Amino acid sequence: MLQTLRECLIMGANPTDLMGPLTTIGHTSTETGLRVSEIEMPMFGLGVYLMKEPGECKSAVVHAIKSGYRLIDTAMAYGNEHEVGDAIRECGVDREELFIVTKLRRPHATGYDEVIQRCKESLENMRLDQMDLYLVHAPPEDIEARASVWEGMEKCLENGWTRAIGVSNYGTHHLEAMRSYASILPSVNQIEIHPWLQRTELRAFTESIGATPMAYSPLARGHKVSDPKLGEVSGRIGCTPAQAAIKWCIDVGAVTIPKSSNPGRILENLGSIDVDLSGFGGDFAAMDGDYVSGWDPTVEP
Ligand SMILES: NC(=O)c1ccc[n+]([C@@H]2O[C@H](COP(=O)([O-])OP(=O)(O)OC[C@H]3O[C@@H](n4cnc5c(N)ncnc54)[C@H](OP(=O)(O)O)[C@@H]3O)[C@@H](O)[C@H]2O)c1
């Protein structure tokens, strides 16, 4: 298990070692096909969906950051951006060391002006000058609005309100359509990915447009932590079931953000970074079963 920040500091190790593997994300110009900007992003972080009790999100985020997490994934829809902001100020780690992701709510994804307003609102909620990654939470329901929503996202990037922009829950056809209206393609596509919903084709298509897949619900919302096959494989690997599922996501090249409000499980999940799955590829391949644990806008028109 990875050491906590405190243990690490006592032992003299560099706290930045605790953030785990990094990946480079960036935007590709639709006109030239070239990368126009790149930034580094941790491959592992904390998701804060369904942390609704007052103070729950703040205390989970503070504990996670003090333990070594550097990436936090929230959304305006989760109603806890303000607690993420409070945690950032209380955690004792410099803002520059953290990577903060939030999302444009689907009902707000109606056009350029709304995106500008909502991005500013998210920054105000977190009391930040800049976020690291701003995502369109799901393909806007009005197909005609998708181009102007993305134009608003590009403006947020240009204004320096975010260091990168991306999408979430975009299927292959949604991404393909972006080539006709985007100036720059998304840096990230955040979708449900885990051993039971491996999405090999959508991950490959996401990468083909220069975007990085980001795996949400790596534990299938907790539905699959007691899967007997996972239990058997993790026993042979020598880690916990949750650690095996989380590390599988990282090993397929997807940034991942397991949610936990429980201090022990927050540490357990961080320990996934050190798990070695070499030689177990066949066991994980056999788990794929198109299991969608939540919603699936990737298949919508
Ligand atoms: N873009 C989107 O549309 C979208 C959709 C869904 C999720 N997300 C993002 O992805 C994040 C993660 O997804 P998720 O919250 O849906 O589900 P998840 O991370 O797959 O699973 C969370 C559930 O698993 C439990 N859990 C966590 N660690 C565990 C462990 N080590 N052992 C056993 N149980 C464990 C949690 O309970 P405890 O809290 O009690 O530990 C919680 O009930 C979200 O928080 C959110 O940031 C994005």
The ligand as an ORCA input file, in Angstrom:
! r2SCAN-3c Opt
* xyz 0 1
  N     -19.575     11.838    -16.198
  C     -20.547     11.095    -15.689
  O     -21.661     10.996    -16.231
  C     -20.294     10.329    -14.425
  C     -21.197      9.339    -14.010
  C     -20.914      8.629    -12.849
  C     -19.766      8.900    -12.125
  N     -18.920      9.897    -12.530
  C     -17.686     10.219    -11.748
  O     -16.994      9.034    -11.437
  C     -16.847      8.891    -10.020
  C     -16.844      7.439     -9.609
  O     -18.006      6.771    -10.057
  P     -19.209      6.335     -9.083
  O     -19.240      7.215     -7.913
  O     -20.417      6.266     -9.952
  O     -18.910      4.835     -8.700
  P     -17.636      3.947     -8.275
  O     -16.479      4.790     -7.984
  O     -17.529      2.890     -9.302
  O     -18.192      3.257     -6.952
  C     -18.503      3.994     -5.806
  C     -19.178      3.052     -4.818
  O     -18.270      2.013     -4.451
  C     -18.029      2.064     -3.020
  N     -16.584      1.822     -2.840
  C     -15.577      2.687     -3.063
  N     -14.391      2.106     -2.798
  C     -14.654      0.853     -2.388
  C     -13.836     -0.224     -1.963
  N     -12.511     -0.105     -1.918
  N     -14.442     -1.383     -1.602
  C     -15.794     -1.503     -1.635
  N     -16.629     -0.515     -2.033
  C     -16.059      0.660     -2.408
  C     -18.446      3.443     -2.575
  O     -18.926      3.425     -1.250
  P     -18.209      4.274     -0.067
  O     -18.276      5.727     -0.460
  O     -19.060      3.971      1.117
  O     -16.813      3.768      0.052
  C     -19.596      3.743     -3.552
  O     -20.791      3.135     -3.108
  C     -18.031      9.701     -9.493
  O     -17.906     10.002     -8.122
  C     -18.003     10.889    -10.414
  O     -16.977     11.781    -10.033
  C     -19.150     10.592    -13.682
*
